[in-house]
Amino acid sequence: MLLNHPGQSGFSEYDLFTFFKHPSIKSMTIVTNKGQVKFITKSDRFQGKIVSKFCAKFFTHINIINDSHIEKLLKKLYSINMIKYKVR
């Protein structure tokens, strides 16, 4: 799935919800208006139920989710080998 995001914005909460919920979506790519490319891909170890529980716990005490929260979540999911995450 390819998305165009204005400016330098990253993945949104809705982007991640869509990506994690649908098994048919293997990769999601953002191309910003300034040409930056960000992509996430489900690894072979990706498990939707585990990721859903992890996200729910991660966002429990956050009132307004911003780009830095999303970035931390993606880096954590990358560190436990659930996703591949790159910014170019």
N, CA, C and O atoms as a GROMACS GRO file, in nm:
protein
  352
    1MET      N    1   0.086  -0.116   0.000
    1MET     CA    2   0.000   0.000   0.000
    1MET      C    3   0.091   0.123   0.000
    1MET      O    4   0.184   0.131   0.080
    2LEU      N    5   0.064   0.218  -0.091
    2LEU     CA    6   0.143   0.340  -0.102
    2LEU      C    7   0.058   0.459  -0.063
    2LEU      O    8  -0.054   0.475  -0.112
    3LEU      N    9   0.112   0.543   0.025
    3LEU     CA   10   0.041   0.662   0.073
    3LEU      C   11   0.123   0.787   0.043
    3LEU      O   12   0.246   0.782   0.041
    4ASN      N   13   0.056   0.898   0.020
    4ASN     CA   14   0.122   1.027   0.006
    4ASN      C   15   0.086   1.110   0.129
    4ASN      O   16  -0.032   1.134   0.155
    5HIS      N   17   0.187   1.152   0.204
    5HIS     CA   18   0.165   1.233   0.324
    5HIS      C   19   0.220   1.373   0.301
    5HIS      O   20   0.328   1.387   0.242
    6PRO      N   21   0.150   1.476   0.347
    6PRO     CA   22   0.198   1.613   0.330
    6PRO      C   23   0.322   1.641   0.416
    6PRO      O   24   0.338   1.584   0.524
    7GLY      N   25   0.406   1.729   0.365
    7GLY     CA   26   0.524   1.768   0.443
    7GLY      C   27   0.613   1.650   0.474
    7GLY      O   28   0.645   1.571   0.385
    8GLN      N   29   0.654   1.638   0.597
    8GLN     CA   30   0.742   1.530   0.641
    8GLN      C   31   0.672   1.438   0.740
    8GLN      O   32   0.739   1.369   0.818
    9SER      N   33   0.540   1.434   0.740
    9SER     CA   34   0.469   1.354   0.840
    9SER      C   35   0.495   1.206   0.820
    9SER      O   36   0.526   1.160   0.710
   10GLY      N   37   0.483   1.133   0.930
   10GLY     CA   38   0.505   0.989   0.927
   10GLY      C   39   0.375   0.912   0.925
   10GLY      O   40   0.270   0.966   0.890
   11PHE      N   41   0.383   0.786   0.962
   11PHE     CA   42   0.264   0.702   0.968
   11PHE      C   43   0.171   0.754   1.076
   11PHE      O   44   0.215   0.797   1.183
   12SER      N   45   0.042   0.750   1.048
   12SER     CA   46  -0.057   0.793   1.146
   12SER      C   47  -0.106   0.672   1.224
   12SER      O   48  -0.079   0.557   1.189
   13GLU      N   49  -0.177   0.700   1.330
   13GLU     CA   50  -0.239   0.593   1.410
   13GLU      C   51  -0.332   0.511   1.322
   13GLU      O   52  -0.335   0.388   1.332
   14TYR      N   53  -0.409   0.578   1.236
   14TYR     CA   54  -0.501   0.507   1.146
   14TYR      C   55  -0.425   0.421   1.045
   14TYR      O   56  -0.467   0.310   1.014
   15ASP      N   57  -0.313   0.472   0.994
   15ASP     CA   58  -0.230   0.393   0.901
   15ASP      C   59  -0.189   0.262   0.967
   15ASP      O   60  -0.202   0.155   0.908
   16LEU      N   61  -0.140   0.272   1.091
   16LEU     CA   62  -0.094   0.152   1.161
   16LEU      C   63  -0.209   0.057   1.191
   16LEU      O   64  -0.194  -0.064   1.177
   17PHE      N   65  -0.323   0.111   1.233
   17PHE     CA   66  -0.439   0.027   1.259
   17PHE      C   67  -0.475  -0.052   1.134
   17PHE      O   68  -0.498  -0.173   1.140
   18THR      N   69  -0.479   0.015   1.020
   18THR     CA   70  -0.512  -0.050   0.893
   18THR      C   71  -0.408  -0.156   0.859
   18THR      O   72  -0.442  -0.267   0.820
   19PHE      N   73  -0.282  -0.120   0.872
   19PHE     CA   74  -0.172  -0.211   0.839
   19PHE      C   75  -0.173  -0.337   0.926
   19PHE      O   76  -0.158  -0.448   0.874
   20PHE      N   77  -0.192  -0.320   1.056
   20PHE     CA   78  -0.189  -0.434   1.146
   20PHE      C   79  -0.315  -0.520   1.137
   20PHE      O   80  -0.308  -0.641   1.157
   21LYS      N   81  -0.427  -0.459   1.107
   21LYS     CA   82  -0.555  -0.531   1.106
   21LYS      C   83  -0.573  -0.622   0.984
   21LYS      O   84  -0.636  -0.727   0.994
   22HIS      N   85  -0.520  -0.582   0.870
   22HIS     CA   86  -0.546  -0.654   0.746
   22HIS      C   87  -0.429  -0.744   0.706
   22HIS      O   88  -0.323  -0.694   0.667
   23PRO      N   89  -0.447  -0.875   0.716
   23PRO     CA   90  -0.341  -0.968   0.680
   23PRO      C   91  -0.296  -0.955   0.534
   23PRO      O   92  -0.182  -0.987   0.501
   24SER      N   93  -0.384  -0.907   0.448
   24SER     CA   94  -0.349  -0.895   0.306
   24SER      C   95  -0.252  -0.780   0.278
   24SER      O   96  -0.192  -0.776   0.170
   25ILE      N   97  -0.237  -0.688   0.372
   25ILE     CA   98  -0.142  -0.578   0.354
   25ILE      C   99  -0.008  -0.621   0.415
   25ILE      O  100   0.005  -0.630   0.537
   26LYS      N  101   0.088  -0.648   0.330
   26LYS     CA  102   0.220  -0.694   0.374
   26LYS      C  103   0.315  -0.577   0.400
   26LYS      O  104   0.397  -0.582   0.492
   27SER      N  105   0.304  -0.472   0.317
   27SER     CA  106   0.391  -0.354   0.331
   27SER      C  107   0.310  -0.227   0.315
   27SER      O  108   0.208  -0.224   0.248
   28MET      N  109   0.359  -0.121   0.378
   28MET     CA  110   0.298   0.011   0.364
   28MET      C  111   0.413   0.111   0.347
   28MET      O  112   0.510   0.110   0.422
   29THR      N  113   0.399   0.197   0.246
   29THR     CA  114   0.503   0.293   0.213
   29THR      C  115   0.443   0.433   0.210
   29THR      O  116   0.334   0.454   0.158
   30ILE      N  117   0.518   0.529   0.265
   30ILE     CA  118   0.479   0.670   0.260
   30ILE      C  119   0.584   0.743   0.178
   30ILE      O  120   0.704   0.724   0.198
   31VAL      N  121   0.539   0.826   0.087
   31VAL     CA  122   0.627   0.918   0.016
   31VAL      C  123   0.580   1.058   0.052
   31VAL      O  124   0.467   1.096   0.022
   32THR      N  125   0.668   1.135   0.117
   32THR     CA  126   0.631   1.271   0.157
   32THR      C  127   0.646   1.366   0.039
   32THR      O  128   0.707   1.332  -0.062
   33ASN      N  129   0.590   1.484   0.053
   33ASN     CA  130   0.600   1.585  -0.054
   33ASN      C  131   0.743   1.631  -0.076
   33ASN      O  132   0.774   1.691  -0.179
   34LYS      N  133   0.830   1.605   0.021
   34LYS     CA  134   0.971   1.642   0.007
   34LYS      C  135   1.057   1.525  -0.039
   34LYS      O  136   1.180   1.533  -0.038
   35GLY      N  137   0.993   1.416  -0.078
   35GLY     CA  138   1.064   1.302  -0.135
   35GLY      C  139   1.115   1.199  -0.037
   35GLY      O  140   1.179   1.102  -0.079
   36GLN      N  141   1.090   1.216   0.090
   36GLN     CA  142   1.134   1.115   0.188
   36GLN      C  143   1.043   0.993   0.176
   36GLN      O  144   0.922   1.006   0.159
   37VAL      N  145   1.103   0.874   0.186
   37VAL     CA  146   1.029   0.749   0.176
   37VAL      C  147   1.042   0.675   0.308
   37VAL      O  148   1.152   0.656   0.360
   38LYS      N  149   0.928   0.632   0.364
   38LYS     CA  150   0.925   0.554   0.487
   38LYS      C  151   0.844   0.428   0.458
   38LYS      O  152   0.737   0.435   0.397
   39PHE      N  153   0.895   0.313   0.501
   39PHE     CA  154   0.816   0.193   0.480
   39PHE      C  155   0.826   0.095   0.594
   39PHE      O  156   0.927   0.084   0.663
   40ILE      N  157   0.715   0.024   0.612
   40ILE     CA  158   0.708  -0.084   0.710
   40ILE      C  159   0.662  -0.209   0.637
   40ILE      O  160   0.579  -0.204   0.546
   41THR      N  161   0.717  -0.322   0.679
   41THR     CA  162   0.682  -0.451   0.621
   41THR      C  163   0.665  -0.550   0.735
   41THR      O  164   0.743  -0.551   0.830
   42LYS      N  165   0.564  -0.633   0.727
   42LYS     CA  166   0.545  -0.737   0.828
   42LYS      C  167   0.653  -0.843   0.808
   42LYS      O  168   0.674  -0.891   0.697
   43SER      N  169   0.720  -0.877   0.916
   43SER     CA  170   0.823  -0.982   0.909
   43SER      C  171   0.755  -1.118   0.909
   43SER      O  172   0.634  -1.130   0.930
   44ASP      N  173   0.835  -1.220   0.886
   44ASP     CA  174   0.782  -1.357   0.891
   44ASP      C  175   0.736  -1.393   1.032
   44ASP      O  176   0.656  -1.485   1.049
   45ARG      N  177   0.784  -1.322   1.133
   45ARG     CA  178   0.746  -1.347   1.272
   45ARG      C  179   0.627  -1.264   1.317
   45ARG      O  180   0.586  -1.274   1.432
   46PHE      N  181   0.571  -1.182   1.228
   46PHE     CA  182   0.458  -1.095   1.263
   46PHE      C  183   0.339  -1.178   1.310
   46PHE      O  184   0.300  -1.275   1.246
   47GLN      N  185   0.283  -1.138   1.425
   47GLN     CA  186   0.162  -1.202   1.479
   47GLN      C  187   0.065  -1.092   1.518
   47GLN      O  188   0.088  -1.019   1.615
   48GLY      N  189  -0.044  -1.081   1.443
   48GLY     CA  190  -0.140  -0.973   1.460
   48GLY      C  191  -0.194  -0.958   1.602
   48GLY      O  192  -0.205  -0.847   1.652
   49LYS      N  193  -0.227  -1.070   1.666
   49LYS     CA  194  -0.283  -1.063   1.801
   49LYS      C  195  -0.181  -1.009   1.901
   49LYS      O  196  -0.215  -0.929   1.989
   50ILE      N  197  -0.058  -1.051   1.888
   50ILE     CA  198   0.047  -1.003   1.978
   50ILE      C  199   0.070  -0.854   1.956
   50ILE      O  200   0.085  -0.778   2.052
   51VAL      N  201   0.075  -0.812   1.830
   51VAL     CA  202   0.097  -0.670   1.799
   51VAL      C  203  -0.020  -0.586   1.849
   51VAL      O  204   0.001  -0.476   1.901
   52SER      N  205  -0.143  -0.634   1.833
   52SER     CA  206  -0.260  -0.560   1.882
   52SER      C  207  -0.254  -0.539   2.033
   52SER      O  208  -0.278  -0.429   2.081
   53LYS      N  209  -0.221  -0.644   2.106
   53LYS     CA  210  -0.209  -0.633   2.252
   53LYS      C  211  -0.095  -0.539   2.290
   53LYS      O  212  -0.108  -0.458   2.382
   54PHE      N  213   0.015  -0.550   2.219
   54PHE     CA  214   0.130  -0.464   2.246
   54PHE      C  215   0.094  -0.317   2.223
   54PHE      O  216   0.128  -0.232   2.305
   55CYS      N  217   0.026  -0.288   2.112
   55CYS     CA  218  -0.014  -0.150   2.081
   55CYS      C  219  -0.112  -0.096   2.186
   55CYS      O  220  -0.100   0.019   2.229
   56ALA      N  221  -0.207  -0.178   2.226
   56ALA     CA  222  -0.304  -0.134   2.327
   56ALA      C  223  -0.233  -0.097   2.457
   56ALA      O  224  -0.264   0.005   2.518
   57LYS      N  225  -0.139  -0.180   2.498
   57LYS     CA  226  -0.063  -0.152   2.620
   57LYS      C  227   0.025  -0.027   2.602
   57LYS      O  228   0.036   0.055   2.693
   58PHE      N  229   0.086  -0.014   2.486
   58PHE     CA  230   0.176   0.097   2.458
   58PHE      C  231   0.103   0.231   2.464
   58PHE      O  232   0.157   0.329   2.517
   59PHE      N  233  -0.020   0.237   2.411
   59PHE     CA  234  -0.094   0.362   2.402
   59PHE      C  235  -0.190   0.387   2.518
   59PHE      O  236  -0.260   0.488   2.517
   60THR      N  237  -0.195   0.300   2.618
   60THR     CA  238  -0.292   0.309   2.727
   60THR      C  239  -0.292   0.444   2.798
   60THR      O  240  -0.398   0.499   2.823
   61HIS      N  241  -0.177   0.497   2.830
   61HIS     CA  242  -0.169   0.619   2.910
   61HIS      C  243  -0.139   0.744   2.827
   61HIS      O  244  -0.098   0.847   2.882
   62ILE      N  245  -0.158   0.735   2.697
   62ILE     CA  246  -0.130   0.849   2.610
   62ILE      C  247  -0.263   0.909   2.565
   62ILE      O  248  -0.345   0.841   2.504
   63ASN      N  249  -0.284   1.036   2.595
   63ASN     CA  250  -0.409   1.103   2.558
   63ASN      C  251  -0.412   1.143   2.411
   63ASN      O  252  -0.511   1.118   2.341
   64ILE      N  253  -0.306   1.205   2.364
   64ILE     CA  254  -0.296   1.248   2.225
   64ILE      C  255  -0.173   1.182   2.164
   64ILE      O  256  -0.061   1.209   2.206
   65ILE      N  257  -0.195   1.098   2.065
   65ILE     CA  258  -0.085   1.026   2.001
   65ILE      C  259  -0.023   1.116   1.895
   65ILE      O  260  -0.092   1.167   1.807
   66ASN      N  261   0.110   1.134   1.904
   66ASN     CA  262   0.179   1.218   1.806
   66ASN      C  263   0.285   1.136   1.732
   66ASN      O  264   0.302   1.017   1.758
   67ASP      N  265   0.355   1.201   1.639
   67ASP     CA  266   0.454   1.131   1.556
   67ASP      C  267   0.562   1.064   1.639
   67ASP      O  268   0.609   0.955   1.603
   68SER      N  269   0.604   1.126   1.749
   68SER     CA  270   0.711   1.065   1.830
   68SER      C  271   0.663   0.935   1.896
   68SER      O  272   0.742   0.842   1.912
   69HIS      N  273   0.537   0.929   1.936
   69HIS     CA  274   0.482   0.805   1.993
   69HIS      C  275   0.480   0.694   1.887
   69HIS      O  276   0.518   0.581   1.914
   70ILE      N  277   0.435   0.730   1.767
   70ILE     CA  278   0.430   0.632   1.657
   70ILE      C  279   0.571   0.583   1.626
   70ILE      O  280   0.593   0.463   1.607
   71GLU      N  281   0.666   0.675   1.622
   71GLU     CA  282   0.805   0.640   1.592
   71GLU      C  283   0.860   0.543   1.697
   71GLU      O  284   0.926   0.446   1.661
   72LYS      N  285   0.835   0.569   1.824
   72LYS     CA  286   0.880   0.480   1.932
   72LYS      C  287   0.817   0.341   1.918
   72LYS      O  288   0.885   0.240   1.937
   73LEU      N  289   0.688   0.338   1.886
   73LEU     CA  290   0.620   0.210   1.868
   73LEU      C  291   0.682   0.131   1.754
   73LEU      O  292   0.711   0.012   1.768
   74LEU      N  293   0.704   0.197   1.640
   74LEU     CA  294   0.762   0.129   1.524
   74LEU      C  295   0.902   0.076   1.556
   74LEU      O  296   0.937  -0.035   1.516
   75LYS      N  297   0.982   0.155   1.626
   75LYS     CA  298   1.116   0.111   1.662
   75LYS      C  299   1.111  -0.009   1.757
   75LYS      O  300   1.193  -0.100   1.747
   76LYS      N  301   1.015  -0.008   1.849
   76LYS     CA  302   1.001  -0.121   1.942
   76LYS      C  303   0.958  -0.247   1.867
   76LYS      O  304   1.013  -0.355   1.890
   77LEU      N  305   0.860  -0.234   1.777
   77LEU     CA  306   0.815  -0.350   1.699
   77LEU      C  307   0.928  -0.402   1.609
   77LEU      O  308   0.939  -0.522   1.586
   78TYR      N  309   1.010  -0.311   1.560
   78TYR     CA  310   1.127  -0.350   1.481
   78TYR      C  311   1.226  -0.427   1.569
   78TYR      O  312   1.281  -0.529   1.527
   79SER      N  313   1.247  -0.379   1.691
   79SER     CA  314   1.345  -0.442   1.781
   79SER      C  315   1.305  -0.583   1.823
   79SER      O  316   1.392  -0.665   1.856
   80ILE      N  317   1.175  -0.613   1.823
   80ILE     CA  318   1.131  -0.749   1.857
   80ILE      C  319   1.099  -0.830   1.731
   80ILE      O  320   1.037  -0.936   1.738
   81ASN      N  321   1.142  -0.778   1.615
   81ASN     CA  322   1.136  -0.848   1.487
   81ASN      C  323   0.994  -0.878   1.438
   81ASN      O  324   0.971  -0.980   1.372
   82MET      N  325   0.899  -0.792   1.472
   82MET     CA  326   0.762  -0.807   1.419
   82MET      C  327   0.747  -0.736   1.284
   82MET      O  328   0.668  -0.778   1.200
   83ILE      N  329   0.826  -0.629   1.266
   83ILE     CA  330   0.820  -0.554   1.140
   83ILE      C  331   0.962  -0.517   1.096
   83ILE      O  332   1.057  -0.522   1.173
   84LYS      N  333   0.971  -0.480   0.969
   84LYS     CA  334   1.090  -0.416   0.915
   84LYS      C  335   1.051  -0.270   0.895
   84LYS      O  336   0.942  -0.242   0.845
   85TYR      N  337   1.138  -0.178   0.932
   85TYR     CA  338   1.106  -0.036   0.927
   85TYR      C  339   1.226   0.041   0.874
   85TYR      O  340   1.335   0.031   0.929
   86LYS      N  341   1.205   0.118   0.768
   86LYS     CA  342   1.314   0.195   0.709
   86LYS      C  343   1.267   0.334   0.673
   86LYS      O  344   1.151   0.355   0.636
   87VAL      N  345   1.358   0.429   0.683
   87VAL     CA  346   1.336   0.567   0.639
   87VAL      C  347   1.450   0.600   0.544
   87VAL      O  348   1.567   0.582   0.577
   88ARG      N  349   1.414   0.650   0.425
   88ARG     CA  350   1.518   0.686   0.326
   88ARG      C  351   1.499   0.826   0.279
   88ARG      O  352   1.575   0.876   0.197
   0.00000   0.00000   0.00000
